């Protein structure tokens, strides 16, 4: 999956470049290393997921999504400063 996000203090826009790819795309590493990966797929097949959990098992995602964001303590409008990738350690 490939996503890009643009945000400001109030809005968040998400562009999905692979809307045809489901969240639970085949992934051998995750199937082996994350037990919940297989368990969620099993519960989906048995129709035992609630509506919120079922969103992860849909066949794809919308190509675009926009939302009004409400700031929470875990979300901030400022990102940490990025290091310049063109500089070399001395």
C-alpha positions as CSV (number, residue, x, y, z in Angstrom):
1,X,0.0,0.0,0.0
2,X,1.2,3.5,-0.8
3,X,-0.4,6.5,0.9
4,X,0.4,10.2,1.1
5,X,-1.0,12.6,3.6
6,X,-1.2,16.4,3.7
7,X,-2.6,18.2,6.8
8,X,-2.9,21.4,8.6
9,X,-4.3,22.3,12.0
10,X,-7.9,21.5,10.9
11,X,-7.9,19.3,7.8
12,X,-6.2,16.1,6.7
13,X,-6.2,14.8,3.1
14,X,-5.1,11.2,2.4
15,X,-4.3,10.1,-1.1
16,X,-4.2,6.3,-1.7
17,X,-2.2,5.3,-4.7
18,X,-3.2,1.6,-4.4
19,X,-6.9,1.6,-3.8
20,X,-7.2,-1.9,-5.1
21,X,-5.0,-3.3,-2.4
22,X,-6.7,-4.5,0.7
23,X,-5.3,-3.9,4.2
24,X,-4.8,-7.6,4.6
25,X,-2.9,-8.1,1.4
26,X,-0.9,-11.4,1.2
27,X,2.3,-10.9,3.2
28,X,4.3,-13.9,4.3
29,X,6.3,-12.0,6.9
30,X,3.3,-10.6,8.7
31,X,1.5,-13.9,8.5
32,X,4.4,-15.6,10.3
33,X,5.4,-12.8,12.7
34,X,2.1,-11.3,13.7
35,X,-0.5,-13.8,15.1
36,X,-3.3,-11.2,15.0
37,X,-2.9,-11.0,11.2
38,X,-4.1,-14.6,10.7
39,X,-6.6,-14.3,13.5
40,X,-8.3,-11.3,12.0
41,X,-8.7,-13.0,8.7
42,X,-10.1,-16.1,10.4
43,X,-12.7,-14.0,12.3
44,X,-13.6,-12.2,9.1
45,X,-14.3,-15.5,7.4
46,X,-16.5,-16.5,10.3
47,X,-18.3,-13.2,10.3
48,X,-17.3,-12.5,13.9
49,X,-15.9,-8.9,13.5
50,X,-17.7,-5.8,14.5
51,X,-18.2,-2.9,12.1
52,X,-15.0,-1.1,13.1
53,X,-12.9,-4.2,12.8
54,X,-14.5,-5.1,9.5
55,X,-13.2,-2.0,7.8
56,X,-9.7,-3.6,7.9
57,X,-11.0,-6.5,5.8
58,X,-12.7,-4.7,3.0
59,X,-11.4,-5.5,-0.5
60,X,-9.9,-2.0,-1.0
61,X,-9.7,1.6,0.2
62,X,-11.1,4.8,-1.4
63,X,-8.5,6.5,-3.6
64,X,-9.0,9.8,-1.7
65,X,-10.1,10.7,1.8
66,X,-10.4,14.0,3.6
67,X,-11.5,14.7,7.1
68,X,-11.6,17.4,9.7
69,X,-9.1,16.5,12.3
70,X,-9.5,17.2,16.0
71,X,-6.3,17.6,17.8
72,X,-5.7,15.1,20.6
73,X,-2.8,14.7,22.9
74,X,-1.3,12.1,20.6
75,X,-1.7,14.2,17.5
76,X,0.1,17.5,17.1
77,X,0.3,20.0,14.3
78,X,4.0,20.2,14.4
79,X,6.4,17.5,13.3
80,X,9.9,17.0,14.7
81,X,12.6,18.7,12.7
82,X,13.9,16.5,10.0
83,X,17.6,15.9,9.5
84,X,19.0,16.9,6.2
85,X,19.6,13.7,4.2
86,X,22.3,15.4,2.2
87,X,24.6,16.0,5.1
88,X,27.2,13.4,6.1
89,X,28.2,12.5,9.7
90,X,31.6,13.8,10.6
